[in-house]
């Protein structure tokens, strides 16, 4: 059995993530080899509020569904809404595509709304979204 150094182990773990390959890990390795970049990331991380990950159940109707948000949400912050749907097994995306399952629309939606209409993506108002996540909690 090959003994991996901690750096090699991290790269191996990154490459095991769907969509992350050798090119991306090489880029990350190059980026983090510069001490200025490491310091910048540390400073940024100190400013972030990292929400805990909640393990979701696979029987949730949101499990493995791709959800996109557009517009301003009135009942909660977008980060909070995203964390809630992720805890129910959804995958958050920043753009609408043919693979998008739900677009949650807040006040003053942008171009994502029009693209969702074109692609026949299921559009949820903020109220419908809120009812859906409340139903999931019970």
Secondary structure, 3 states (H helix, E strand, C coil): CCCCCHHHHHHHHHHCCCCCCHHHHHHHHHHHCCHHHHHHHHHHHHHCCCCCCCCCCCCCCCCCCEEEEECECCCCCHHHHHHHHHHCCCEEECCCCCCCCEEEECECCCHHHHHHHHHCCEEEEHHHHHHHHHHHHC
